[in-house]
Amino acid sequence: MNNLDQLEHETPGDLLKNEEKWFKYLSVKNLLAICIASIPGIVIFLILKGLGHPLIGALVWAVLGLIAYLLTAIVLPPQVYPYTGGGQYLYAIILRKVFRKLTRCTYIKNYDIFTKQDKEG
């Protein structure tokens, strides 16, 4: 028996009650992501339409919407990725990695004392 099998539990039905679904695969989170991704898609479509390439603009718009949907719909399986975010949505893992890169800092013991001394004298 695998050690990860002990960590699997079924999700209670009332936990997901507030998540409305319109179609079989479209939730509120997916719809919101598609709407947010449609804003730059519309801008690109209008620019390319003005240049005489509306089909390419519509294709870019559709690809942006598809990427947004997939990022909010794909859940990494916990059996495959147990330590790198298994069981979480792909967009959450990507956002977490980006925020960690942006806010990375090195902690040095007594660093604030040295900076105060440098400013004073």
C-alpha positions as CSV (number, residue, x, y, z in Angstrom):
1,M,0.0,0.0,0.0
2,N,1.3,3.4,-1.0
3,N,1.7,6.0,1.8
4,L,-0.1,8.5,-0.3
5,D,-3.3,6.4,-0.4
6,Q,-3.7,7.1,3.3
7,L,-4.0,10.8,2.6
8,E,-6.9,10.5,0.2
9,H,-10.3,11.5,1.4
10,E,-13.6,12.1,-0.3
11,T,-14.7,15.7,-0.5
12,P,-17.9,16.4,1.4
13,G,-20.8,17.3,-0.8
14,D,-21.7,20.5,1.1
15,L,-18.2,21.8,0.6
16,L,-18.8,22.4,-3.1
17,K,-22.4,23.5,-2.9
18,N,-21.7,27.2,-3.4
19,E,-19.8,26.5,-6.7
20,E,-22.4,27.0,-9.4
21,K,-22.0,25.2,-12.7
22,W,-23.7,26.2,-15.8
23,F,-22.5,23.5,-18.1
24,K,-20.8,20.3,-17.2
25,Y,-17.3,21.7,-17.2
26,L,-17.8,25.5,-16.7
27,S,-17.8,26.9,-13.2
28,V,-17.9,30.5,-11.9
29,K,-14.1,30.5,-11.6
30,N,-13.6,29.4,-15.2
31,L,-16.1,32.0,-16.5
32,L,-14.3,34.8,-14.5
33,A,-10.9,33.7,-15.9
34,I,-12.3,33.6,-19.5
35,C,-13.8,37.1,-19.1
36,I,-10.5,38.5,-17.7
37,A,-8.5,36.9,-20.5
38,S,-11.0,38.2,-23.1
39,I,-10.1,41.9,-22.3
40,P,-6.6,41.7,-24.0
41,G,-8.1,39.3,-26.6
42,I,-10.6,41.9,-27.6
43,V,-7.9,44.6,-27.8
44,I,-5.7,42.4,-30.0
45,F,-8.7,41.5,-32.1
46,L,-9.6,45.2,-32.7
47,I,-6.0,46.0,-33.5
48,L,-5.7,43.2,-36.0
49,K,-9.1,43.9,-37.5
50,G,-7.9,47.5,-38.2
51,L,-4.9,46.0,-39.9
52,G,-7.1,43.8,-42.0
53,H,-6.5,40.5,-40.2
54,P,-9.7,39.8,-38.2
55,L,-9.4,36.0,-38.5
56,I,-6.0,36.0,-36.8
57,G,-7.3,38.4,-34.1
58,A,-10.3,36.1,-33.4
59,L,-7.9,33.1,-33.2
60,V,-5.6,34.9,-30.7
61,W,-8.7,35.8,-28.7
62,A,-9.9,32.2,-28.7
63,V,-6.5,30.9,-27.7
64,L,-6.3,33.3,-24.8
65,G,-9.7,32.2,-23.6
66,L,-8.7,28.5,-23.9
67,I,-5.5,29.1,-21.9
68,A,-7.4,30.9,-19.2
69,Y,-10.0,28.1,-19.0
70,L,-7.3,25.3,-18.8
71,L,-5.4,27.1,-16.1
72,T,-8.5,27.3,-13.9
73,A,-9.8,23.8,-14.8
74,I,-6.7,21.6,-14.5
75,V,-6.0,20.1,-11.1
76,L,-2.6,18.4,-10.7
77,P,-3.1,14.9,-9.3
78,P,-1.7,14.4,-5.8
79,Q,-0.3,11.0,-6.7
80,V,2.0,12.4,-9.4
81,Y,2.9,15.7,-7.7
82,P,2.7,15.1,-3.9
83,Y,5.3,17.7,-2.9
84,T,4.9,20.4,-5.6
85,G,1.3,21.2,-5.4
86,G,-0.7,18.0,-6.1
87,G,-4.4,18.5,-5.7
88,Q,-4.3,22.2,-6.5
89,Y,-5.3,24.1,-9.5
90,L,-2.6,24.9,-12.0
91,Y,-3.1,28.7,-11.8
92,A,-2.6,28.6,-8.1
93,I,0.7,26.9,-8.4
94,I,1.9,29.3,-11.1
95,L,0.9,32.3,-9.1
96,R,2.6,31.0,-6.0
97,K,5.8,30.5,-7.9
98,V,5.7,34.0,-9.4
99,F,5.0,35.6,-6.1
100,R,7.9,33.7,-4.5
101,K,10.2,34.9,-7.2
102,L,9.1,38.5,-6.8
103,T,9.3,38.6,-3.0
104,R,12.4,36.5,-2.6
105,C,14.8,38.0,0.0
106,T,17.7,36.8,2.0
107,Y,17.6,37.1,5.8
108,I,20.9,38.1,7.4
109,K,21.2,38.1,11.2
110,N,21.6,41.6,12.6
111,Y,21.3,43.2,9.1
112,D,19.1,46.0,10.4
113,I,21.8,47.0,13.0
114,F,24.4,47.4,10.3
115,T,22.2,49.5,8.1
116,K,21.3,51.8,11.0
117,Q,25.0,52.3,11.8
118,D,25.8,53.0,8.2
119,K,23.1,55.7,8.0
120,E,24.1,57.3,11.3
121,G,27.8,57.6,10.7
